Amino acid sequence: MDIQTRDETLFFEGDWTMGEGDLILTPIDPSTGEVLGQLRTASAAQAEQAAEAAARAYPGWKMTASSERATYLRGFVKGLAKRQDRLVDIQMRNNGKPRIEAEIDVSDAIATFEYYSELADKLDARQDARVEHAGNEHFGMVRHEPVGPVGMIVPWNFPLVTSAWKIAPALAAGCTAVMKTSEMTPLAELVYGEIAQEIGLPAGVLNIVTGAMAVGEALTASRAFRKISFTGSNMVGAKVMEAIASRCLPLSLELGGKAPIIVTEDVVIDHAVDCIIGGIFFNAGQMCSATSRLLVHRSIESDLIEALIAKTESLVTASPFAETCDMGPMTTRAQYSKVREYLARAQADGLECVTGGFGPEATGNFVPPTIYRNVPHDNPIWIEEIFGPVLTTTRFETDEEALTLANATEYGLVGTVVSDDEARARTLANGIEAGQIWVNTPQVVYPESAWGGFKSSGIGRELGPWGLAGYQGVKHITSAN
């Protein structure tokens, strides 16, 4: 049965069941407003049942050989690859992603499971690493053990990818999990339950619930979990922290951003434009990593802005299924309205809009790619995360000034530097206070990367060995020689 019309939308204890919650989700096609299906959500009691299922499955899964866990992860690789066309279609319809972006998402999810299957293969061999202690009377052994059952909450902008970033390392480490899908884009994530059933993943190792805030609250309240992993807004992240604070649970948060892109005067203009466009208009700007603040050297500002306007105005904003589509709609009507509020405020403030901007309301959630030039540094669109295709620009004279402007934000997730001077680029990259910096390249994220931020952009890291370590605890055993 196609997951868009599945009646049973909860997966736990290795099987599908119908939700008993009061809320019915109605995911839509953001290009047309068409309802794609109806999904009944979990009740609070069912969310707790899923958590308890993960807790029951944990002792057995923890003791499973890491090589066997790796085999299951490779089953997810095959399952995703087999469903690639369907998953691309679902993300085009439910997220509004252009085809190439939807294809990248599926490929990234596959690559994530491949990467963690390789790490899982090596885990048992790493156990009981010997540590020599001073005096030679004792020695230590170090073990990396799973933290336990984990509650996961994923966002709507990259549902398939962010789910993979959590599920793959958690299962590799030996944790069990309950994942709550986004209430806006729940269709893609349900595929992980299909695959788990198809590959014979032990019952309760992976559980999936649909729902909105009430289900998220039920998960964070469950005492069956030993960790919570959340990706989303700072506002909700703060509520998650508050919910588990009294229990002092380990927590991973991947939150917002208001990232800078610094362009020095020695660049090739066309290359800089490509980096800027990719950093702000990919996924219609619905990225915590969007480089939405452009800092350009004064001496090339006019030429760069002129080229940037020309390239931006050549982009086609349309249905993802249109052959000419470069940028799709905003995924949700609420986000569309939020972005339009920022555009209206910018217009009221008299900001210099050089392309795009506030216009008539659209039937679909279409916002034009927009650029504001020379934005005051105290204006909301310079300071606040808009989460849409809106670029703000400013000029700088010195690299020190550029870094001061780049770091004058409460966020610290990512940044980009475009410069033909390698040493200068490295100095600027080192000076940006953020967790991921790109130098002379669009935003490419590899499974081996470390993903996470400084300041208010989150706690912990996903991807790479750091993502795996986030689901492990270190045990040190001291023995007499």
DOVEXSE-110733 format. One record per residue (C-alpha): residue number from 0; residue in one letter; z, y, x. Coordinates in steps of 0.05 Angstrom, whole numbers, plus 5000, padded with zeros to 4 digits. Example, Ala and Ser with C-alpha at 12.3 -4.5 7.8 and 13.67 -1.06 7.14 Angstrom:
(0,"A",(5156,4910,5246))
(1,"S",(5143,4979,5273))
***
This chain:
(0,"M",(5000,5000,5000))
(1,"D",(4983,5069,5026))
(2,"I",(5046,5107,5046))
(3,"Q",(5024,5167,5006))
(4,"T",(5033,5128,4942))
(5,"R",(5091,5083,4962))
(6,"D",(5145,5077,4909))
(7,"E",(5196,5050,4958))
(8,"T",(5208,5106,5009))
(9,"L",(5272,5084,5042))
(10,"F",(5273,5033,5098))
(11,"F",(5337,5000,5119))
(12,"E",(5363,4930,5134))
(13,"G",(5291,4914,5152))
(14,"D",(5263,4925,5082))
(15,"W",(5238,4978,5035))
(16,"T",(5277,5003,4975))
(17,"M",(5271,5058,4923))
(18,"G",(5310,5122,4931))
(19,"E",(5366,5137,4882))
(20,"G",(5374,5211,4897))
(21,"D",(5363,5265,4845))
(22,"L",(5310,5302,4885))
(23,"I",(5237,5281,4885))
(24,"L",(5195,5306,4943))
(25,"T",(5125,5330,4928))
(26,"P",(5088,5339,4995))
(27,"I",(5027,5383,4988))
(28,"D",(4960,5397,5020))
(29,"P",(4973,5468,5048))
(30,"S",(4899,5485,5045))
(31,"T",(4894,5474,4970))
(32,"G",(4964,5466,4941))
(33,"E",(4946,5396,4917))
(34,"V",(5005,5349,4909))
(35,"L",(4996,5289,4954))
(36,"G",(5048,5244,4922))
(37,"Q",(5119,5239,4897))
(38,"L",(5175,5209,4939))
(39,"R",(5244,5197,4911))
(40,"T",(5297,5213,4961))
(41,"A",(5359,5176,4984))
(42,"S",(5426,5188,4951))
(43,"A",(5485,5205,4994))
(44,"A",(5510,5133,4983))
(45,"Q",(5443,5105,5008))
(46,"A",(5445,5150,5069))
(47,"E",(5513,5120,5085))
(48,"Q",(5486,5049,5072))
(49,"A",(5431,5063,5123))
(50,"A",(5483,5087,5174))
(51,"E",(5525,5025,5163))
(52,"A",(5463,4981,5171))
(53,"A",(5451,5014,5239))
(54,"A",(5523,5002,5258))
(55,"R",(5520,4928,5239))
(56,"A",(5456,4918,5278))
(57,"Y",(5482,4953,5340))
(58,"P",(5522,4898,5374))
(59,"G",(5463,4849,5373))
(60,"W",(5412,4901,5393))
(61,"K",(5456,4927,5449))
(62,"M",(5459,4856,5479))
(63,"T",(5384,4844,5473))
(64,"A",(5350,4840,5540))
(65,"S",(5317,4906,5558))
(66,"S",(5252,4870,5570))
(67,"E",(5254,4845,5498))
(68,"R",(5267,4916,5474))
(69,"A",(5206,4937,5515))
(70,"T",(5164,4885,5478))
(71,"Y",(5184,4915,5411))
(72,"L",(5166,4985,5436))
(73,"R",(5097,4959,5455))
(74,"G",(5092,4934,5384))
(75,"F",(5100,5006,5361))
(76,"V",(5044,5026,5409))
(77,"K",(4997,4975,5378))
(78,"G",(5019,4993,5307))
(79,"L",(5006,5067,5317))
(80,"A",(4939,5054,5350))
(81,"K",(4918,5009,5292))
(82,"R",(4936,5064,5242))
(83,"Q",(4908,5122,5282))
(84,"D",(4854,5143,5233))
(85,"R",(4902,5141,5174))
(86,"L",(4955,5181,5212))
(87,"V",(4904,5233,5232))
(88,"D",(4883,5240,5160))
(89,"I",(4955,5245,5135))
(90,"Q",(4972,5300,5184))
(91,"M",(4909,5339,5167))
(92,"R",(4927,5335,5093))
(93,"N",(5002,5344,5095))
(94,"N",(5010,5389,5157))
(95,"G",(4944,5426,5155))
(96,"K",(4929,5408,5227))
(97,"P",(4857,5412,5251))
(98,"R",(4830,5343,5269))
(99,"I",(4835,5351,5344))
(100,"E",(4909,5372,5338))
(101,"A",(4924,5314,5292))
(102,"E",(4891,5267,5342))
(103,"I",(4932,5296,5399))
(104,"D",(4996,5283,5358))
(105,"V",(4979,5210,5348))
(106,"S",(4961,5201,5421))
(107,"D",(5025,5234,5443))
(108,"A",(5067,5189,5399))
(109,"I",(5032,5128,5427))
(110,"A",(5042,5153,5499))
(111,"T",(5116,5163,5485))
(112,"F",(5127,5091,5463))
(113,"E",(5086,5066,5522))
(114,"Y",(5127,5107,5571))
(115,"Y",(5195,5084,5544))
(116,"S",(5172,5011,5541))
(117,"E",(5161,5016,5616))
(118,"L",(5230,5047,5627))
(119,"A",(5262,4994,5582))
(120,"D",(5231,4939,5625))
(121,"K",(5272,4963,5685))
(122,"L",(5339,4977,5652))
(123,"D",(5373,4910,5662))
(124,"A",(5354,4909,5736))
(125,"R",(5389,4976,5745))
(126,"Q",(5456,4952,5718))
(127,"D",(5517,4941,5762))
(128,"A",(5490,4985,5819))
(129,"R",(5542,4982,5874))
(130,"V",(5580,5043,5898))
(131,"E",(5621,5041,5962))
(132,"H",(5687,5077,5960))
(133,"A",(5723,5110,6019))
(134,"G",(5773,5066,6055))
(135,"N",(5734,5003,6038))
(136,"E",(5791,4976,5995))
(137,"H",(5751,4982,5931))
(138,"F",(5679,4984,5908))
(139,"G",(5648,5009,5843))
(140,"M",(5594,4984,5797))
(141,"V",(5555,5031,5752))
(142,"R",(5527,5012,5685))
(143,"H",(5484,5053,5637))
(144,"E",(5501,5031,5567))
(145,"P",(5476,5055,5499))
(146,"V",(5519,5106,5463))
(147,"G",(5515,5069,5397))
(148,"P",(5484,5082,5328))
(149,"V",(5449,5149,5325))
(150,"G",(5431,5195,5267))
(151,"M",(5365,5232,5275))
(152,"I",(5337,5291,5237))
(153,"V",(5265,5312,5251))
(154,"P",(5225,5375,5233))
(155,"W",(5161,5387,5194))
(156,"N",(5117,5419,5248))
(157,"F",(5106,5357,5291))
(158,"P",(5136,5300,5249))
(159,"L",(5102,5241,5282))
(160,"V",(5113,5265,5353))
(161,"T",(5185,5289,5347))
(162,"S",(5202,5223,5314))
(163,"A",(5173,5185,5372))
(164,"W",(5211,5228,5422))
(165,"K",(5276,5205,5389))
(166,"I",(5262,5134,5366))
(167,"A",(5229,5108,5430))
(168,"P",(5284,5126,5481))
(169,"A",(5340,5108,5432))
(170,"L",(5313,5038,5420))
(171,"A",(5297,5030,5494))
(172,"A",(5369,5047,5512))
(173,"G",(5396,4996,5463))
(174,"C",(5417,5044,5407))
(175,"T",(5403,5034,5334))
(176,"A",(5381,5092,5291))
(177,"V",(5374,5124,5223))
(178,"M",(5320,5177,5219))
(179,"K",(5315,5228,5163))
(180,"T",(5244,5251,5152))
(181,"S",(5226,5323,5140))
(182,"E",(5228,5340,5066))
(183,"M",(5163,5379,5075))
(184,"T",(5121,5328,5113))
(185,"P",(5152,5259,5101))
(186,"L",(5087,5220,5098))
(187,"A",(5073,5207,5172))
(188,"E",(5143,5186,5193))
(189,"L",(5146,5129,5142))
(190,"V",(5095,5092,5185))
(191,"Y",(5151,5074,5234))
(192,"G",(5184,5032,5180))
(193,"E",(5117,4996,5166))
(194,"I",(5110,4980,5240))
(195,"A",(5182,4958,5248))
(196,"Q",(5172,4908,5192))
(197,"E",(5105,4886,5219))
(198,"I",(5131,4871,5289))
(199,"G",(5195,4837,5265))
(200,"L",(5243,4889,5292))
(201,"P",(5313,4862,5277))
(202,"A",(5340,4887,5211))
(203,"G",(5380,4951,5216))
(204,"V",(5356,4972,5285))
(205,"L",(5312,5026,5256))
(206,"N",(5326,5056,5187))
(207,"I",(5289,5113,5153))
(208,"V",(5312,5156,5095))
(209,"T",(5276,5212,5058))
(210,"G",(5312,5273,5034))
(211,"A",(5329,5346,5042))
(212,"M",(5394,5381,5060))
(213,"A",(5440,5336,5020))
(214,"V",(5416,5274,5057))
(215,"G",(5422,5310,5124))
(216,"E",(5493,5329,5106))
(217,"A",(5508,5257,5087))
(218,"L",(5483,5232,5154))
(219,"T",(5522,5282,5195))
(220,"A",(5584,5264,5155))
(221,"S",(5578,5189,5169))
(222,"R",(5629,5159,5215))
(223,"A",(5582,5102,5231))
(224,"F",(5545,5145,5282))
(225,"R",(5564,5158,5353))
(226,"K",(5512,5212,5365))
(227,"I",(5468,5260,5325))
(228,"S",(5400,5284,5349))
(229,"F",(5369,5343,5313))
(230,"T",(5305,5383,5321))
(231,"G",(5295,5445,5279))
(232,"S",(5319,5516,5267))
(233,"N",(5379,5548,5299))
(234,"M",(5409,5561,5230))
(235,"V",(5409,5488,5211))
(236,"G",(5427,5466,5282))
(237,"A",(5491,5508,5276))
(238,"K",(5508,5472,5211))
(239,"V",(5497,5404,5245))
(240,"M",(5544,5425,5302))
(241,"E",(5596,5448,5252))
(242,"A",(5591,5383,5212))
(243,"I",(5607,5338,5272))
(244,"A",(5653,5386,5311))
(245,"S",(5718,5355,5285))
(246,"R",(5695,5287,5310))
(247,"C",(5671,5313,5378))
(248,"L",(5608,5270,5375))
(249,"P",(5554,5275,5428))
(250,"L",(5498,5320,5402))
(251,"S",(5426,5335,5421))
(252,"L",(5394,5398,5394))
(253,"E",(5322,5422,5404))
(254,"L",(5319,5490,5371))
(255,"G",(5280,5555,5370))
(256,"G",(5243,5598,5419))
(257,"K",(5212,5666,5431))
(258,"A",(5175,5650,5494))
(259,"P",(5141,5696,5544))
(260,"I",(5073,5689,5577))
(261,"I",(5067,5732,5640))
(262,"V",(4996,5750,5663))
(263,"T",(4989,5784,5731))
(264,"E",(4933,5830,5752))
(265,"D",(4896,5780,5797))
(266,"V",(4875,5731,5743))
(267,"V",(4808,5709,5717))
(268,"I",(4809,5742,5649))
(269,"D",(4775,5686,5611))
(270,"H",(4824,5635,5638))
(271,"A",(4883,5678,5619))
(272,"V",(4855,5687,5549))
(273,"D",(4849,5611,5541))
(274,"C",(4922,5602,5561))
(275,"I",(4945,5657,5514))
(276,"I",(4905,5631,5455))
(277,"G",(4929,5560,5464))
(278,"G",(5001,5582,5470))
(279,"I",(5004,5621,5405))
(280,"F",(4951,5596,5357))
(281,"F",(4956,5520,5367))
(282,"N",(4986,5490,5304))
(283,"A",(4980,5559,5272))
(284,"G",(5036,5583,5317))
(285,"Q",(5085,5535,5284))
(286,"M",(5117,5515,5350))
(287,"C",(5185,5528,5379))
(288,"S",(5146,5532,5445))
(289,"A",(5097,5586,5421))
(290,"T",(5088,5638,5476))
(291,"S",(5091,5694,5426))
(292,"R",(5108,5750,5475))
(293,"L",(5051,5770,5522))
(294,"L",(5072,5809,5584))
(295,"V",(5009,5834,5620))
(296,"H",(5003,5877,5682))
(297,"R",(4986,5948,5664))
(298,"S",(4924,5951,5708))
(299,"I",(4887,5896,5669))
(300,"E",(4919,5906,5601))
(301,"S",(4859,5940,5569))
(302,"D",(4808,5889,5594))
(303,"L",(4852,5830,5576))
(304,"I",(4867,5856,5506))
(305,"E",(4793,5869,5493))
(306,"A",(4775,5798,5514))
(307,"L",(4833,5769,5475))
(308,"I",(4813,5805,5411))
(309,"A",(4741,5780,5418))
(310,"K",(4764,5708,5428))
(311,"T",(4815,5712,5372))
(312,"E",(4765,5739,5323))
(313,"S",(4718,5682,5339))
(314,"L",(4769,5631,5315))
(315,"V",(4755,5601,5247))
(316,"T",(4815,5594,5201))
(317,"A",(4798,5542,5149))
(318,"S",(4813,5475,5118))
(319,"P",(4825,5423,5172))
(320,"F",(4768,5383,5143))
(321,"A",(4718,5440,5155))
(322,"E",(4676,5423,5216))
(323,"T",(4684,5494,5242))
(324,"C",(4760,5496,5235))
(325,"D",(4798,5524,5296))
(326,"M",(4864,5539,5261))
(327,"G",(4890,5509,5197))
(328,"P",(4939,5537,5145))
(329,"M",(5014,5545,5151))
(330,"T",(5045,5478,5133))
(331,"T",(5092,5503,5078))
(332,"R",(5088,5559,5027))
(333,"A",(5157,5582,5048))
(334,"Q",(5135,5591,5120))
(335,"Y",(5072,5626,5097))
(336,"S",(5114,5675,5058))
(337,"K",(5162,5685,5116))
(338,"V",(5105,5702,5164))
(339,"R",(5075,5751,5113))
(340,"E",(5143,5786,5108))
(341,"Y",(5141,5798,5183))
(342,"L",(5069,5824,5178))
(343,"A",(5088,5871,5121))
(344,"R",(5147,5896,5162))
(345,"A",(5103,5908,5222))
(346,"Q",(5054,5947,5179))
(347,"A",(5111,5989,5150))
(348,"D",(5136,6003,5221))
(349,"G",(5068,6029,5240))
(350,"L",(5056,5978,5296))
(351,"E",(4987,5975,5328))
(352,"C",(4953,5914,5298))
(353,"V",(4889,5901,5337))
(354,"T",(4867,5840,5297))
(355,"G",(4892,5802,5236))
(356,"G",(4954,5829,5203))
(357,"F",(4979,5836,5132))
(358,"G",(4927,5825,5078))
(359,"P",(4916,5798,5008))
(360,"E",(4955,5736,4989))
(361,"A",(4914,5672,4997))
(362,"T",(4910,5611,4952))
(363,"G",(4920,5565,5011))
(364,"N",(4974,5580,5064))
(365,"F",(4924,5616,5108))
(366,"V",(4949,5670,5156))
(367,"P",(4898,5703,5203))
(368,"P",(4911,5699,5278))
(369,"T",(4945,5765,5290))
(370,"I",(4958,5809,5352))
(371,"Y",(5003,5870,5356))
(372,"R",(4994,5913,5418))
(373,"N",(5048,5951,5457))
(374,"V",(5105,5928,5411))
(375,"P",(5172,5964,5420))
(376,"H",(5222,5916,5450))
(377,"D",(5273,5929,5395))
(378,"N",(5225,5911,5339))
(379,"P",(5240,5847,5299))
(380,"I",(5171,5817,5313))
(381,"W",(5185,5823,5388))
(382,"I",(5255,5796,5383))
(383,"E",(5256,5744,5328))
(384,"E",(5222,5676,5323))
(385,"I",(5166,5683,5271))
(386,"F",(5139,5612,5275))
(387,"G",(5068,5633,5259))
(388,"P",(5003,5656,5291))
(389,"V",(5030,5725,5311))
(390,"L",(5025,5750,5383))
(391,"T",(5062,5811,5408))
(392,"T",(5043,5846,5473))
(393,"T",(5073,5893,5524))
(394,"R",(5056,5919,5594))
(395,"F",(5094,5915,5660))
(396,"E",(5087,5947,5728))
(397,"T",(5127,5901,5774))
(398,"D",(5144,5827,5774))
(399,"E",(5218,5845,5770))
(400,"E",(5204,5884,5706))
(401,"A",(5165,5826,5678))
(402,"L",(5222,5778,5690))
(403,"T",(5273,5826,5660))
(404,"L",(5230,5831,5597))
(405,"A",(5216,5756,5595))
(406,"N",(5290,5739,5599))
(407,"A",(5314,5791,5549))
(408,"T",(5319,5741,5493))
(409,"E",(5372,5695,5465))
(410,"Y",(5324,5637,5472))
(411,"G",(5303,5598,5533))
(412,"L",(5258,5540,5514))
(413,"V",(5192,5551,5550))
(414,"G",(5149,5602,5586))
(415,"T",(5081,5609,5618))
(416,"V",(5056,5645,5681))
(417,"V",(4983,5660,5694))
(418,"S",(4970,5684,5765))
(419,"D",(4920,5669,5820))
(420,"D",(4973,5677,5873))
(421,"E",(5007,5609,5878))
(422,"A",(5070,5634,5913))
(423,"R",(5077,5692,5865))
(424,"A",(5067,5647,5805))
(425,"R",(5121,5599,5831))
(426,"T",(5170,5657,5841))
(427,"L",(5157,5681,5770))
(428,"A",(5164,5610,5742))
(429,"N",(5229,5601,5779))
(430,"G",(5254,5667,5751))
(431,"I",(5241,5653,5678))
(432,"E",(5304,5626,5644))
(433,"A",(5275,5568,5605))
(434,"G",(5270,5492,5607))
(435,"Q",(5194,5483,5612))
(436,"I",(5147,5529,5648))
(437,"W",(5071,5523,5651))
(438,"V",(5034,5554,5709))
(439,"N",(4959,5569,5700))
(440,"T",(4952,5516,5646))
(441,"P",(4955,5509,5571))
(442,"Q",(5016,5476,5540))
(443,"V",(5009,5404,5560))
(444,"V",(5071,5360,5549))
(445,"Y",(5074,5292,5582))
(446,"P",(5123,5236,5566))
(447,"E",(5150,5242,5638))
(448,"S",(5168,5315,5626))
(449,"A",(5237,5343,5612))
(450,"W",(5237,5378,5544))
(451,"G",(5294,5424,5523))
(452,"G",(5320,5494,5532))
(453,"F",(5371,5541,5559))
(454,"K",(5414,5591,5521))
(455,"S",(5405,5585,5445))
(456,"S",(5345,5538,5450))
(457,"G",(5386,5475,5449))
(458,"I",(5430,5423,5482))
(459,"G",(5405,5365,5523))
(460,"R",(5335,5342,5541))
(461,"E",(5283,5298,5509))
(462,"L",(5227,5260,5544))
(463,"G",(5227,5232,5615))
(464,"P",(5286,5194,5643))
(465,"W",(5330,5251,5616))
(466,"G",(5310,5233,5545))
(467,"L",(5332,5161,5558))
(468,"A",(5397,5184,5591))
(469,"G",(5413,5223,5527))
(470,"Y",(5423,5157,5491))
(471,"Q",(5464,5125,5547))
(472,"G",(5534,5131,5572))
(473,"V",(5554,5118,5645))
(474,"K",(5607,5065,5656))
(475,"H",(5640,5059,5725))
(476,"I",(5677,4994,5741))
(477,"T",(5723,4996,5802))
(478,"S",(5743,4930,5834))
(479,"A",(5782,4909,5896))
(480,"N",(5741,4885,5956))
***
